[in-house]
Amino acid sequence: MAPVVTYDHGDGRCSLTGGVVYRGTRVPEIAGAYLYGDFCTGEVWAVSADRPESPVRIASSVPNLASIAVDAAGEVYLLAFGQPLRQIVSP
């Protein structure tokens, strides 16, 4: 089976930080999407199963992204070395 999403390591991209499927309620526009980011660029994307060819960048300033976590309510947090904890919220 072919991959659903591919990731190019050009443009300073170096390491993918895998994440979680968003199941919270505070950001309905990414409900059900898989979230992932890049350690070097600080970019974070959401990709939905019904549009895997079109990942959406939801953050662009989280360098040194170490992990993506979820709380009991399904809300998502970005953890990066040397930075405060960040929660994903609607713009």
Secondary structure, DSSP 8 states (H G I E B T S, - for coil): ---S------TT---EE---B---SS-GGGTT-EEEEETTT--EEEE-TT-TT--EEEES--TTEEEEEE-TTS-EEEEETTS--EE----
